[in-house]
């Protein structure tokens, strides 16, 4: 009777969570692990209670089985939750990067306030060793800043006046006065935490398939338990305790079957993979993108700001019928109100020559081609060859210079005044130093590489040849990039698009996986399913490796979970597993699957750094822009 009392407490008090879970899933006309545990332990408990009153039949008491099963499973759940907590520790560590208080400079006084009270525009003082609490811009001071926790960059970055800083990074050796630009939930750190949380909550396709299988699996186990009982009861030698002996293998089947191991195989690996990728400067927006990236056959690169640094510089100024300064002034008038990198390069050249451009009376952009501006009675066109030729400007007499500059990998900008060509401006945008190394490593992984650019074919092919890209689509307008991606997909290829600009947003969305550079426009980052936080193409290699390693780990976990059930369910059915041992085995399977996922933490993606990084040719200064 003491055994009955103690087992009752374990069954209905300690084990009440299983009853609640089984009731909820039953209302949905389904079954899960809670259903199996409740049926198995309740059968053992009720059969034992039946044989306890009014007189005890000792051979038919299985209180130990029901109580130990629940105890072992509860213990397994506790250990599993502790282990799962370690898989999601990346979010907790990110939140710890944010300081609780900050010092602001207000009314000639330094005030310590909670970071929640910082407003955009406040001047925040950060001393050596302190964490920067907000995103902002340095207005005074110099310091080396450790950005490794956010971008993964191990080398501290020097910061001075007018340089941007990121919240959660650490000032190492100097005092910085920072004007707050983004605070609270708008900071880069807060956005990263939100993205990681969202990604961890979204199931990859593989998990959805496993969930469906797990639903059928529970019903399969119930049928197996019934068949086992019928088999033992009707096809074995009958004796006085025959019913109990037939019941115990069925209980063992219900208890040992582990749909939870199947359910844990994918999410635990995804959580660890997400944390690993975040530490390497890569953010996956969902488990689906983490799974899909490993299946990619072809990577399409935008050129400007992706393959190149996105900081073009003027290298050649060739006037045709006016002076160099007049040519730069005309181009500056037309480009003054443009946000394009080429416009910035021309305006920087004007500033360098102390030229202050006048304000245009009328201004318009022709996407992917150039700009039109009217100043007084002057009509100024600045753009690529096809644009000015379309506008009726004769350029044949300058073709030799155009071809020469394009073969050097430069972007050629033509300037016309009142439909007459007045000069050529050549611009070069340096390829990223890691571009050649990344292309080499991607090829070793069996991935096809394509460059997609609005620039002319000569310039595009020169850059592509330098860094190791074999296929180039040139002269592609912004609204045509998505069409090119769609046509590639029609051939059966799984496409990843890497870009950074507004003109890449449509292509990033259409591609199977859109990968946005961290320093790109907000629209590109929104459209991308993967973000390279460091703004470094080497993050792409880490992303591919982490995706493939995570998917490999998921498959390994699923194989283990299926093998466990395939082996142990028959053993239980043949009476070779006592229910208490079955419960212990079930708990152990869940813990082992979670522990297997944690092994990912010890793995680090490797990059083959042998071979060539890109080195600029001696006859060129910087690289070309994809779209004028």
N, C-alpha and C positions, 0 to 999 in steps of 0.2 A: 504493500500500500504506500510505503514511503517512495518506492520507485515510481508508482503511478502519480503521486503528488509532484515529485521533482520533474518527471517527464512532461506533465501537464504544463508546468511553468515554462519549460523550454519550448514546448510545442506551440502554445498559444500566446505567450508573452514575448519571449525572445524571437519566436518565428512569425509574429503577427505581420511583419513587413511582407512576407511571402504570400500570405492570405490576401492582403490588400492588393498586391501586385497582380495576383491571379484573378481576383474579382474584376479589376479594371480591364485587364486584357480580355477576359471572358465577355465583358459587355461589348467589346469590339469584334466578338465572334472569332477570336484568335487564341493562340496559346504561346507561352514562352517558358523560360527557365523556371519562373515562379510557379507556373502551372504544374510542371513536372515535380518540383520539390514538394508542393502541397499534396499532390496526389500520392506520391511515394511515401512521405513521412506520415501522412494522415492514415494511409492504409495500415502501415506498421503499428502506429499508435492505437487506432481503433480496434485492430485485431488483438492487440495485447490487452486493451481494456476489457474486451469481450471475454478474454480468458482470465481476467483478474476477479471478476464478480460473477456469481456469489462466492465461488471457491476458486483458488488459484491453480491454473494448469501451467506449471513452471516451464515445460518444454515449449510452450506457445507464447512466451513473453519476449517481445522485441523492443522494449522501451529504450534499451541502449542504442539500437539501430537508429530509431527516429531522433533521439536526443543528440547523438554524436553527429549524425548527418547535418542537422541544423547548426550545431556548434561549429563544425568544420567549415561549412559554407559561409557562416557569418564571419569567422576568422579569415577565410579566404577573401571575402569582400573587403574587410578592413585592410588587409595587406595590399589588395588590388587597388583600392582607392589611394593608399599612400604612394604606391608605385605610379599610378596615373597622375597624382599630384606632381610628381617629379617630371613627367612628360610635358606638363603645361607650365613649368616654372619660368619659361621665357617671358610670359606676360607679367608675372610677379616681379621678375628682375627688371623689366622695362619700367614698370611703375616706380621701382626703387630709384631709378635714375633721376627722378624729378625731386628737387629739394622741397622741403616743407615751407621754408621762409626765404625771403630775399631782402636785399638792401636797396632802397631806392633813394635817389637824390631829389629832394623836394624843399623848396624855399631855403636853399643854401644849407640844408640839414640832411644828414643821413638817417633814414628811418628803416627799421626792420619790420616787415609786414608779412603776413601769410601770402603765398604766391597767388591765392585766389583773388586777392585784392589788387593785383597789378593790372593796370589798364594800358591799352595801346597808346604809345607816345611817352610813357613814363621812362625815365632814365634809371637803369638798373646798374648797380656797382657790383662787379664780380672780382673777388680777390684771389690770389694764388691758392690753388687747391680746392676752390669752391666750384660747385656745379652751376652752369648757366641755366636759369629757370625758364627762359622764354626764347622765342625766335626773334632775332632783331638784327640791328646793324651797329657796328662799333662807331661811336662818335668821338672817343678819346681813349688813348692808351695802346699798348702793344702786349701781346702774350702768345705763347704757343698753346694751342687748344687740342686736347685729346678727344677726337671724334670717333674712336674705335667702337664705343658702345652703340652708336647710331648707324654709322656707315661701314664699320668693319675695317676702316683704314687704320693700320697700326702705327703709322708715323704721325706725330703731332703736326698740326697745320698752323703756320704763323698767321696771326690776325692783327690787323692794324685799322686805322681809321677808314671808314666806308666799306669794310669787309663784312659780309653776312655771317652770323653765328647761329647755331642750332641749339635749342633747349635740350638739356640732358647731357651735354658735353662738358668737359672740365677744363678750366683755365689753369695752366700749369705754373707759369713763372712770371706772370705780370698782372697788373690791375687793368680791367676793362670797364669803360663806361658804355653801356649799350642802350640804344633806344628800342623799346619794345615795339615790335610790329605785329606779332601773333602771340596771343596768350591763351591760357586754358585749353579748351578742346580744339583750338585752331592750330596748335603747334605741330611740328613734324612728328615729335615723339607721340603725342596724343593720337594723331592720325595713324601712325604705325601700329599702336596698341589696338586701335579700333579695327584696322584691317586684319591683324592677326586673330583677334577675337572672332570677327565675322568669318574668316577663312576656316577656323577650327570648327565653327558651328555648321558649315555647309558640307554635306556628304558628297564624296566623289562617286562616280557611277559604279565603281566596284563595290562600294559599301551598300548602295541601293540593291544591287544584285544579291549580296550576302544577306541583307535583311529579308528579302523575299524568300531565299532558300531557308533561312532560320525559321520563318513562319511555318513552312511545310514540314520542316525537320521535327518540330515539337509534336505534330500529329503523327508523324512516322514513328516517333519514340513511343507514343501512347499505344499505337497499334502493336508495336513490337512487344511491349509489356503485357498486353492482353494475350498475344500469341504465346508468349513464354509461360504465362500462368496456365493457359489451357493445355499446353504441351506437357508441363510438369504434372498437372492435376490428372489428366486423362491417360497419359502414356508412360507413367512411372508406377512402380509398385505401391499399392495403397497401404497405408498404415494409420495408426491412431492420430498422428500429428501431420497427416498428409496435406491438409489445407495450408498450414503455416509454412511447411517446407516448399510448397508450390508458390506461395505468395512472396517469399523473400527474394528470389531471383527477379521477379517483376519490379519489386521495390528498388533493387539494385540498378536495374535498367533505367528506371525513371530518374534516379539520383545521379548516376554516372554520366548520363547524356548531357552534353554541355553546349547548348546554343550560345551561351554567353562568351565562350572562347571564340566562336565564329564572329560574334558581334564585336569583340574587342580587337580582332586581328587588324582591321583597317584603321579605326579612329586613333588607336594608340600610336601606330606607325606614322600616321599623318601628322599628329600633334608634335611628335619628335622631329619629323621632317620639316615642319613649319618653323620650329625653334632653331633647328640647324641652319635653315636657309636665312632666317633673320640675322643670325650671327655672322653670316657671310655676305651680308648686304643685299639680300634678295627677298622680296615679299611676294608670296603667292596669295592672290585674293580669294582663292577657294581651293578645296580639296580636288575639285574637278580639274583646275588648271595644273595642279601639282601632278596629277595622274596623266593628263594629256600631253604635257611637255615631253615626257619620255617616249612618246609615240611619234614625235615630229620627224619628218624626212627632210624637210627643206626649210632653211631660214632665209628670209628676205630682209635686206637691210636698206633703210633710208640712208642717204649719204650725209647730208649736212646735219651736224649736231649728233650724229649717231656713229658713223664711221669716222667722220672728222670732228674736230673740237667745237665747231659751230662758232668760231671766232675768226672769220675771214679778214684778210688785210689786203690793201691795195699794193700790188707789186709793180705794175707798169701803167704809165699814163702816156698815151700816144695821141697828141693832137693832130688833126688833119688840116684844119684851116684857121685855127685860133691858138692862143697860148695855152700852156698847161694849166695855169691858174684859172683862166676863163673856162676851160673844160671842166675842171673840178667844181667851179662855182655853179655852172649850169646843172651838172649832175646833182649837186647838193640841194639846189632849189627844188628839183623834182623828187628827191628822196627824203626831204626834211621831215615829212609827216608819215613816213613808212616805218614799220617796226621790224622789217626784214633784216636779217644779219648782213646782207649785202649793202643795204642802206646804211647800216651802222658803220660798215667799213669805209664807205665813201664819205660819210660825215666825219669820221675820225681822221681821215686824210685831210679834209677841209680844215679841221681844227688844228692839225699839225702844221698846215701852211698859213695859219692865221686868217682864214677866209670865213667870213660870216655870211651865210646864205640868206637871201631875202625870202620873204614869205610868198608862196605862190598864190595867185588869185583863184586858181582852180586846180584841183588835184584829184587823180584817180588811179586805182591799182587794177591791173589786168593780171589776175592770179596765174602764177607760173610763167609769166612772160615779162612784165616790167611795169613802169609807171608813166603816166601822162601828166604834164603840168603846164599851166598857162601863166605867164608872168608878163603883164602888159600886153604888147603885141607879139610876144615870143611864145611859140608852141614847142615845148621841150619833151622829147621822148628819151627814156632811159630803159634799156632792156636787152634781151638776147637777140640774136641775128634774125630768127624767124619773126619776132615781134616787129622790129623796125622795118623788115622787108614787107611784112603785111600792111604796114602803114604807108607804103609807097616810097620808102627811102632806098636809094641806090647804094649798095655796099660792095659791089664787085671790085672796085679799085682798092679796097682794104682787105680783100679776102686772104691775101698772102700772109699779112700780119695776124689775122684771126686764126688761120690754120696753125701757124707757128706757136702761138700762145696756147691754143687748145691742146696741142701735142705735148706741151710741157705740163699738162694737168691743171691749167688755170681756167677759171671761168671768165669768159669774155663778155663785157658789157659795152654796148654801143650807145653813143649819145648823138642825138640829132637835134638840130635847131631849124624850125620851119621847114621840115622835110628834107633837110640836107645833113649828111653825116659830118659831124665836126670833131669826132674823136673816139678813141678806144680806151677803155679802162679794164685792166686785167686784175683779177682778184684770186687769191689762193687761200684755202682753208686747210690747215695742217691735219693730216690723219692722226688719230690717236696713236700714241706710241705703242699701245698694246694690240692694235688692230691686226697686224700681221701674225702675231703669236696666237691670237684668238682664232683667226681663220684657219691656221694650221691645225690647231687642236680640234676644231669642229670637223674638219675634213677627216682627221684620224678617227672620229666617232662615227664616220659614215654619213655625214650630213651634207646635203647639197647647199651651195651658197649662191645667192642672187643679190645683185645691187639694183635698187629701184630709185631712179632719180629724174628730176626735171632738167638736169644739166645736159649739155650736148654730149654726143657719143664719144668724141675725141677725149674730152676731159674725164668723163666717167670711165672709159676704158683704161686710161692712163693710171688713175687711182686704183681701179680694180686690179690691174696687173701688178701694181706695187705691193698690194697687201694680200693677194692670192685668191681673189674672187674670179671665177671663170665666166659667169653669166651676167650680162648687164642689160637692163631695160632703161634706155635713156630717153630724154625729151618727153617724159611722162608728166602730164599736168596733174595738179593735186586731185582733181575730181576723177582722174583716170586710174589712180593707184589701186583703189578698191576693185576696179574691173580687172586689172592685171592679176590680183590675188585670186579673184573668183575663177578666172580662166585656168590658173595653175591648179586650183582645187578640182576643177572638172576633169583633170587628168588623173585624179585619184591620190594626189599628194596631200599629206598633212602639212600645213603651212604655219610657220611662226613668223610674225612680222615684228621687226625691231625698229622703233621710231621715237621721235621726241617732239615733233612740232604739231601745230594745229592741222596742217595739211596732211598729216599722217593718221589723224584720228579715225577717219572712215576705214582705212586699210587695216588699222589695228583692230577695229571692231569686226570686220569681215573675216580676218584670218582665224584659223583654229585656235591659235594663241597669240594675243597681242602683248608685246613686251615693250614697256615704256622706260626710257632713260630717266633717272631720278631728277635730273636738272631740266627736264622737258617742260612743256606747257601743261597747265592744269588739265586741259581737255585731253591731251595725249595720255596723261597719267590716269585719268578717269576711264578712258577707253581701253587701256591695257589691262590684261588679266595677271600680268607679272610685272613687278617694278624693280629695276636695278637701282637701289638706293645710292650706291657709291658713285653713280654716273661713270662707271668703268665697265668696259665690255668684258673684262675677265669674270665679272659676276654672271655673265651668260653661261660660261663653262660650269661654274658652281651650280647654277640653276638646273642645267641638264643632268649633271652628275647626281645631285640631291634627288631630283625627280626619279631617275632610274633606280637609285639605291633604295628609295622609299618604296617604290612599287615592287621591287625585288623582295624587300622585307615583308610587305603585305602578303605577297604570294607565299613566302616561306611560312608566315604565321597561319595563313589559311590551310596550307598543306598539313601543318602540324595539327591544327584543330580538327580537320577532317580525319587524319590518320588516327588521332586519339579516339575519336568516336567509332571509327570503323573497327578498331582493335578491341576496345573495352566494352562496347555494347554486347557483342557476342559472348565475351567472357562472362559478363554479368548474367546474360541469358542462360548460360550453361551452369550457373550456380558457382562460379569460381571467384566471385567477388562478393564479400559481405557488404551490406548497405553502408556501414560506417566507413569502410575502406573506400567504397565508391564515392562517398561524399568528400573524403579527403582528396581523392584523385581528381574530382571535378574542380575543387578549389585550387589544387595545384596546377591544373591546366590553364586556368584563367591567369594565375600569377605568372606562369612561365611564358605565356603569349605576350603579356605586358612587359616582362623582363627582356624578352627577345627584342621588342621594339626599342627598349632603352639602350640596347647595344649600339644603336645608330649614333648615340651621343659620342661614342669613342671613335667613330669613323670621321675622316676629314677628306673632302674632295681634293684631288691633286691635279695640278696643271703641268703639262710637259713644257718646261721653259727652255728646252734646247732648241736651237734654230734661231730664226731671225725675228726680232721685234722690228716694227717699221722704222726705217731711218729715212729722213727726207733726202731726196736727191739734191745734189749740189746745185743744179740749175733752177731749182724752185724754192720758193720761200714758204708759202702756206698753201692750203688746198681749196678746192672750189666749192661753191654753193650749189645745192641741188635745184633750187627754184628761185627765179628772180621775182 
